[in-house]
């Protein structure tokens, strides 16, 4: 199993998603100028492998691994390593059917991180078991040989070299598990020794209690047997008494049969009485219902009668008011008739005056024929003939009479209309 590619997104100096390809199965070297992110690629690989000592990746906390510590808008760091698993002899245990294995780790600013294997969440222990099964233990102090440690490795003592070889061979993983198992076994042995010491003491106390309980149980059994014996005697006594009572009760049964026949007749009579009573009650309820309906109708009729009486009273009041109005109108009519009679007298006088005026006019025309044509001054100081002066005077008098006649006719019409309105009311 070897690395095919590394995908870095938001990790350290890689603010954008960057994919590093072209890894060789045997040997790889990362070259470039200072500050281009060579060490950050190695740190990202150690990050996915689950390194616990952050000083080896030049960080004090996990938040320092996010691009610009999460202050540039990037709030999480994700690194994914794609492993080639085509060599089945070197594949991890349980992943023999996977041609590729994608291991990812993600951390969020102010939140928790997570591991993923082929897109599924995985625990930290499962990740460590996967890498340790192929001799990859990132937390081994000799896994990464940084600058300045090569001379120290060359000067290692045989036990240190042996531990490094065991680590490379993958034996140290099992040694750690063996140490954990031995620790657990030691704890279990200590617990067993404590139990072996406590069991005899507790057993003695429990045995004494059990013996006491056994004696009490035996006494209880004896008492139960005695109770059962006396119970049987009591039941047999009751049985004998019951036989005697049965013999005595046969005579009572015959008497009771006779009384039952009597009570049957009484019950039949009571049943008939109850049926008649129920029918009577139903009939009474119907009568009460009809009576309630009649009372309701009577109340409605009374209410209608009261309303009619109120209407009659109001109509009588209106009638009295109308009669008073008629009297007032009759008085006004009489007054108007008097005025009309007076207007008629005036009209007759005007007619007489008109007739006199016509007669005078005719006389004046006759005189006009006899008078010579002479000139005279009119009222306005103009020079007119006598005939013109006479004709203008007659026209003025006729106009005055016509106006008086028209005013009299209009007054008569108004009087007739008032009379008609008063008679209609």
C-alpha positions in Angstrom: 0.0 0.0 0.0 1.4 3.4 -1.0 0.2 7.0 -1.4 -1.3 7.8 -4.8 -2.4 11.4 -4.1 -2.9 13.9 -1.3 -5.8 16.4 -1.4 -5.3 19.5 0.9 -8.1 22.0 1.5 -7.7 24.8 4.1 -4.7 23.3 5.8 -1.9 25.7 6.8 -0.7 27.6 3.7 -3.1 25.8 1.4 -6.2 28.0 1.5 -7.7 26.5 -1.6 -8.2 22.9 -2.6 -4.9 21.5 -3.8 -4.2 18.0 -5.1 -0.7 16.5 -5.1 -0.2 13.6 -7.5 2.7 11.6 -9.0 3.9 9.7 -5.9 6.2 6.8 -6.6 5.6 3.4 -4.8 9.3 3.2 -3.7 10.9 6.6 -3.1 9.6 10.2 -3.1 11.3 13.6 -2.6 9.6 17.0 -2.4 11.7 19.9 -3.7 11.1 23.6 -4.1 11.9 27.1 -3.0 11.7 28.2 0.6 8.2 29.1 1.7 6.4 27.2 -1.1 4.8 24.6 1.3 7.0 21.6 1.1 7.0 20.9 4.8 3.2 21.6 4.9 2.7 18.6 2.6 4.6 16.4 5.0 2.6 17.9 7.9 -0.7 17.2 6.2 0.3 13.5 5.8 1.2 13.3 9.5 -2.1 15.1 10.3 -4.1 12.3 8.5 -2.0 9.6 10.1 -3.1 10.9 13.5 -0.1 12.5 15.0 -0.6 13.5 18.6 2.5 15.6 19.2 1.6 18.8 17.4 5.1 20.3 17.9 6.3 17.9 15.2 4.1 19.7 12.7 5.0 23.1 14.1 1.7 23.9 15.8 0.5 24.6 19.3 -3.2 23.7 18.8 -5.4 22.2 16.1 -6.8 25.6 15.2 -3.2 26.6 14.1 -3.5 24.0 11.4 -6.4 25.9 9.7 -5.5 28.4 7.0 -4.6 31.7 8.8 -6.1 30.2 12.0 -9.6 30.6 10.6 -9.4 34.4 10.2 -9.5 34.5 6.4 -13.0 33.1 5.9 -11.8 29.5 5.9 -13.2 27.8 9.1 -12.1 24.2 8.5 -9.1 22.1 7.3 -9.5 18.9 5.4 -6.8 16.5 4.2 -7.5 13.3 2.2 -4.9 10.7 1.3 -5.7 8.2 -1.4 -3.8 4.9 -0.9 -3.2 2.3 -3.7 -4.2 -1.1 -2.2 -3.6 -3.2 -5.3 -0.9 -5.3 -3.5 -3.0 -7.7 -1.5 0.1 -9.0 0.4 0.6 -5.6 2.0 -3.0 -4.5 2.4 -4.5 -3.7 5.9 -6.6 -6.3 7.7 -10.2 -6.2 6.6 -9.6 -4.1 3.4 -8.6 -6.9 1.1 -11.4 -6.2 -1.4 -10.7 -2.5 -1.7 -8.4 -1.4 -4.6 -8.1 2.1 -3.1 -8.4 3.4 0.4 -9.3 7.0 1.1 -8.5 8.2 4.6 -9.5 11.8 5.5 -9.3 14.0 8.5 -11.2 17.2 9.1 -11.1 19.8 11.9 -13.4 22.8 12.3 -12.5 26.1 14.1 -14.1 26.0 17.6 -15.6 22.5 16.9 -14.7 18.9 16.9 -12.7 17.0 14.3 -13.5 13.7 12.5 -11.9 10.9 10.6 -13.3 9.2 7.5 -12.4 5.9 5.8 -13.8 5.7 2.2 -16.3 8.5 3.1 -17.6 6.9 6.3 -17.0 8.2 9.8 -14.4 6.2 11.8 -13.0 6.4 15.3 -9.4 7.3 16.1 -8.6 3.8 17.3 -9.8 2.3 14.1 -7.5 4.6 12.1 -4.5 3.7 14.3 -5.2 0.0 13.9 -5.4 0.4 10.1 -2.0 2.1 9.9 -0.3 0.0 12.5 -1.3 -3.2 10.6 0.9 -1.9 7.7 3.7 -0.8 10.1 2.7 2.9 10.1 2.8 4.4 13.7 3.0 8.1 13.5 3.3 8.5 17.3 6.5 6.5 17.4 9.3 8.9 18.2 11.5 7.3 15.5 8.8 7.3 12.8 9.9 10.8 11.6 13.6 11.5 11.5 13.8 15.3 11.2 16.9 17.4 10.4 19.6 17.0 13.1 18.5 13.5 14.2 20.4 11.5 11.6 23.6 11.5 13.7 21.5 10.5 16.8 20.1 7.5 14.9 23.5 6.4 13.8 24.8 6.5 17.4 21.8 4.5 18.8 22.4 1.6 21.2 21.4 -2.0 20.3 18.1 -1.9 22.4 17.1 1.4 20.7 17.9 0.0 17.3 15.9 -3.2 18.2 12.9 -1.1 19.2 13.1 0.9 16.0 13.2 -2.3 13.9 10.3 -3.8 15.8 8.4 -0.6 15.2 9.2 -0.8 11.5 8.2 -4.5 11.4 4.9 -3.7 13.2 5.7 -5.7 16.3 5.5 -2.7 18.7 1.8 -2.5 18.1 1.3 -5.9 19.4 3.7 -5.3 22.3 1.6 -2.3 23.3 -1.5 -4.4 23.2 0.2 -7.1 25.1 1.2 -4.6 27.8 -2.4 -3.3 28.0 -3.6 -6.9 28.2 -1.1 -7.8 31.0 -2.2 -4.8 32.9 -5.8 -5.8 32.6 -4.9 -9.4 33.7 -3.0 -8.1 36.7 -6.0 -6.1 37.8 -8.3 -9.1 37.3 -5.9 -11.3 39.4 -5.9 -8.7 42.2 -9.6 -8.6 42.1 -9.8 -12.4 42.3 -7.5 -12.5 45.3 -9.7 -9.9 47.1 -12.8 -12.0 46.2 -11.1 -15.2 47.5 -10.4 -13.5 50.8 -13.9 -12.1 51.1 -15.9 -15.2 50.0 -15.1 -17.4 53.0 -16.1 -14.7 55.5 -19.3 -13.9 53.7 -20.1 -17.5 53.1 -19.9 -18.3 56.9 -22.4 -15.5 57.6 -24.7 -16.7 54.8 -24.4 -20.3 56.0 -25.4 -19.4 59.5 -28.4 -17.4 58.1 -29.4 -20.3 55.9 -29.3 -22.7 58.8 -31.5 -20.5 60.8 -33.8 -20.1 57.9 -33.9 -23.9 57.5 -34.9 -24.4 61.1 -37.6 -21.8 60.7 -38.8 -23.5 57.5 -39.1 -26.9 59.2 -41.1 -25.3 62.0 -43.3 -23.7 59.3 -43.9 -27.1 57.6 -44.9 -28.7 60.9 -47.4 -25.8 61.5 -48.8 -26.1 58.0 -49.4 -29.9 58.4 -51.2 -29.3 61.7 -53.3 -26.5 60.1 -54.2 -28.8 57.3 -55.2 -31.6 59.7 -57.5 -29.3 61.7 -58.9 -27.8 58.6 -60.0 -31.2 57.3 -61.7 -31.9 60.7 -63.4 -28.6 60.5 -64.6 -29.2 56.9 -65.9 -32.7 57.9 -67.8 -31.2 60.8 -69.3 -28.6 58.5 -70.3 -31.3 56.0 -72.2 -33.2 58.7 -74.0 -30.1 59.8 -74.9 -29.3 56.2 -76.5 -32.7 55.7 -78.6 -32.1 58.8 -79.6 -28.7 57.6 -80.5 -30.2 54.1 -82.9 -32.6 55.7 -84.5 -29.9 57.8 -84.7 -27.6 54.8 -86.7 -29.9 52.6 -89.8 -29.2 54.6 -89.1 -25.5 54.4 -88.7 -25.8 50.6 -92.3 -27.2 50.3 -93.6 -24.3 52.4 -91.7 -21.8 50.4 -93.1 -23.3 47.1 -96.6 -22.6 48.3 -95.6 -19.1 49.3 -93.9 -18.6 45.9 -97.1 -19.4 44.1 -98.9 -16.8 46.2 -96.3 -14.2 45.5 -96.4 -15.0 41.7 -100.1 -14.0 41.7 -99.2 -10.9 43.6 -96.3 -10.1 41.2 -98.7 -10.5 38.2 -101.1 -8.1 39.8 -98.3 -5.6 40.5 -97.1 -6.0 36.9 -100.6 -5.2 35.5 -100.8 -2.3 38.0 -97.4 -0.9 36.9 -98.4 -1.2 33.2 -101.6 0.7 33.8 -99.7 3.2 35.9 -97.1 3.7 33.1 -99.9 4.2 30.5 -101.6 6.7 32.8 -98.3 8.6 33.3 -97.7 8.7 29.6 -101.3 10.0 29.0 -100.8 12.6 31.7 -97.5 13.7 30.1 -99.2 14.1 26.8 -102.0 16.2 28.4 -99.4 18.3 30.1 -97.7 18.8 26.8 -100.9 19.9 25.1 -101.7 22.2 28.0 -98.3 23.8 27.7 -98.9 24.3 24.0 -102.3 25.8 24.7 -100.8 28.1 27.3 -98.2 29.2 24.8 -100.9 29.9 22.2 -102.9 31.8 24.8 -99.8 33.9 25.7 -99.2 34.6 22.0 -102.9 35.6 21.6 -102.8 37.8 24.6 -99.6 39.4 23.3 -101.2 40.0 19.9 -104.4 41.4 21.6 -102.2 43.7 23.7 -100.4 44.9 20.6 -103.7 45.4 18.8 -105.1 47.4 21.7 -102.0 49.6 21.6 -102.4 50.0 17.9 -106.1 50.9 18.3 -105.2 53.4 21.1 -102.6 55.0 18.8 -105.1 55.1 15.9 -107.6 56.8 18.2 -105.0 59.3 19.1 -104.2 59.9 15.5 -108.0 60.2 14.8 -108.4 62.8 17.4 -105.4 64.7 16.0 -107.0 64.4 12.5 -110.3 65.7 13.8 -108.6 68.6 15.4 -106.7 69.3 12.2 -110.0 69.1 10.3 -111.6 71.6 12.6 -108.6 73.9 12.2 -108.8 73.4 8.4 -112.5 74.0 8.4 -112.0 77.3 10.3 -109.2 78.2 7.8 -111.5 77.2 4.9 -114.3 79.4 6.2 -111.8 82.2 6.6 -110.6 81.6 3.0 -114.2 81.5 1.7 -114.8 84.8 3.4 -111.7 86.2 1.7 -112.8 84.6 -1.6 -116.3 86.2 -1.3 -114.6 89.5 -0.6 -112.4 88.9 -3.7 -115.5 88.1 -5.7 -117.1 91.4 -4.6 -113.9 93.2 -5.6 -114.0 91.3 -8.9 -117.6 92.4 -9.5 -116.7 96.0 -8.7 -113.8 95.8 -11.1 -116.1 94.4 -13.9 -118.5 97.3 -13.3 -115.6 99.8 -13.5 -114.4 98.1 -16.7 -117.9 98.4 -18.2 -118.1 102.1 -17.2 -114.6 102.6 -18.6 -115.7 101.0 -21.9 -118.7 103.2 -22.0 -116.6 106.3 -21.3 -114.2 105.1 -24.0 -116.9 104.8 -26.5 -118.3 108.2 -25.6 -114.8 109.7 -25.9 -114.4 108.2 -29.4 -117.7 109.8 -30.4 -116.6 113.1 -29.0 -113.3 112.6 -30.8 -115.0 112.6 -34.1 -116.5 115.9 -33.3 -113.3 117.6 -32.2 -111.0 119.2 -34.6 -107.5 118.0 -35.0 -105.7 120.2 -32.5 -102.4 119.7 -30.6 -101.9 119.6 -26.9 -99.1 118.6 -24.5 -99.2 115.2 -22.7 -98.0 114.4 -19.2 -94.4 114.1 -20.3 -94.4 117.5 -22.0 -94.5 116.2 -25.6 -96.7 117.6 -28.3 -99.6 115.2 -29.0 -103.0 115.3 -30.4 -106.1 115.1 -28.3 -106.9 111.7 -29.7 -103.5 110.2 -28.7 -103.9 111.6 -25.1 -107.2 110.0 -24.7 -106.1 106.6 -26.1 -103.1 106.5 -23.8 -105.2 107.2 -20.7 -107.6 104.5 -21.6 -104.8 102.0 -22.1 -103.3 102.8 -18.7 -106.6 102.3 -16.9 -107.1 99.0 -18.8 -103.6 97.7 -17.8 -104.3 98.5 -14.2 -107.6 96.6 -14.2 -106.0 93.6 -15.9 -103.3 93.4 -13.2 -105.9 93.5 -10.5 -108.0 90.8 -12.2 -104.9 88.5 -12.5 -103.9 88.9 -8.8 -107.5 88.1 -7.8 -107.5 84.9 -9.9 -104.2 83.8 -8.5 -105.5 84.3 -4.9 -108.6 82.2 -5.7 -106.4 79.4 -7.1 -104.2 79.3 -3.9 -107.3 79.2 -1.8 -108.7 76.3 -3.8 -105.5 74.3 -3.5 -105.3 74.8 0.3 -108.9 73.7 0.5 -108.2 70.5 -1.5 -105.2 69.6 0.7 -107.2 70.1 4.0 -110.1 68.0 2.6 -107.6 65.2 1.5 -105.9 65.1 5.0 
